Structure formats: C-alpha cells, structure tokens
Amino acid sequence: MARVAGGVGCSHVPAVGAAIDKGRTEEPYWAPYFAKLDRARRWIAEVDPDVCIVVYNDHASAFSLEVIPTFALGLADEFPPADEGYGPRPVPVVQGHPELAWHLAESLILDEFDITLVNEMPVDHGLTVPLSVMFGQPEAWPSAVIPLCVNVVQYPPPTGHRCYRLGQALRRALDAYEGDERVVVFGTGGMSHQLQSERAGFINVDFDTAFLDHLVDDPEAVATIPHLDYLRDAGSEGIELVMWLVMRGALGPRVREVYRATHLPTSNTHNGLLILEEES
Ligand SMILES: [Fe+2]
C-alpha cells in the first residue's frame, strides 16, 4: 500500500518559474514571496516523497484545442519540459513512475473514472512551477512524478464535486497498490485571477481565504461550489481551484494544516500555498 504522506495546494504562476530560472528571487518584488517558501521546502525535504502525483492543467502545450481530455494520466518513463513560446524552462526532465501510473489507470477506470491514457507528453508551467516552488533548482527532481491533467481551459471543465470524488478514487487506488512508496499529492493552479476581458486582474482575497479554510475542514461543502460562483467570485481562471479538490479528496476526512502561505500579487494572481497532512 502506497502511503499518502501529505497534500500540497500550490499556485502555478508562470512568472514565479521565470523569476527562479532568471535568478530574480532576491529582487524587491520577489523576495517577500520566496521568503515564504522556506518552511514548505523543509517539509517536503523531511517527507522525502518517492512519488509526487501532480494534478495540474495543460495550457495548450501538450493538448491543442483539437483534443481536450477532461482527465489525463501520464504513464511515460519521462516527461520533458514543454516549449511554451520562449523555449522550454531550464528545469530537469520529469521522471515518471510507469508501474504506479498504470496501476492508477487500471484502478481509476475500473472505479468508473474514464481517464485518458497518455504515453507521451511535454509538461508546462502548470506542473513544473509547483515542483520549482517546493524543490527549488535541483540537478534532478528528487521524486518521481505522475502527471494528472484536468481540463480547466476549455468550457466545460469537470465539477469540483467530480474532482473531489476523483481524489477519493485516487486514494483507493493508492491504498490497493502493492508497493510502499511515499506519495505526496499536489493540487495546483488558482487562486483567484482573471487574465482577460474587463475584469482582467480581478482578485478576491475573501473568496480565496474562505476556500482554503473550508478545503481543510469542510471539503464536501467546497466541492459543491458551482462553476458560475468560481467565475463570478474567483475570476475566469479561478476555476483552476477545482484541482485542489482532487488533492483534498486523496487525503482522509480529517486533516491538519501544516503550513499556509498566501502572497499578493504574484503577476496578476493571489498566490496560495497550502500543506496538509492527515490527522492521525
Ligand atoms: Fe494555469
């Protein structure tokens, strides 16, 4: 049985990756944000996961608008950083865990989650920025990674409820695995932000704070938030927060908040970082 050592909720702001890659983390704009990461990096170094399951969305890097899977699981040996228009990020190639990934695919599909199987896939900032946030700039990522993509780019995305249930199914799959890997589940994206139209730059700290509070203590209620509420209260890209519900679903009903950091702004986003462990 794989052991779920914790969950990480983490924004995946591209500018954070650029600040790391270009050595700007000590600049006045960025230093206060990066100072908040030390505690999170110590936590994951102590946990030392064998595998990180990173729930993220592809931003038209691996999937164009021709094919848009709602849920897609990466089964490959490795996943190269995607070229997002300025060349690939100078980060290590992500090493997969095909044995566990295939087990998850079988378990999830037989559990009636119709996952798209992906054997070849570049991974963009949605996945690599949270790795950089948590691990810094290592020569090689210290953990294998299984990418789990969720469509939140093209309407209609899955509901928060479906994402929460997917997380619970993921947990059943991990519990049934023969290996004893330590696993950390990442839910990425968010928090409130809007990149386009009249409300570009929209941020709602009250919504984000309530979301984080209730994600910890009442996830079933958070799972009922409808798309329209995300759009109105968290901006058009705030819907990315449904991916945090996959992470929360993979943890047990009662969790302990190990660490929370928020920062305003990074780029045009209210940035969130949340670490949870199961209550023992
Ligand atoms: Fe995103």
Boltz pocket constraint, residues with backbone or C-beta under 6 A from the ligand:
constraints:
  - pocket:
      binder: B
      contacts: [[A, 12], [A, 57], [A, 59], [A, 126], [A, 189], [A, 190], [A, 240]]
      max_distance: 6.0
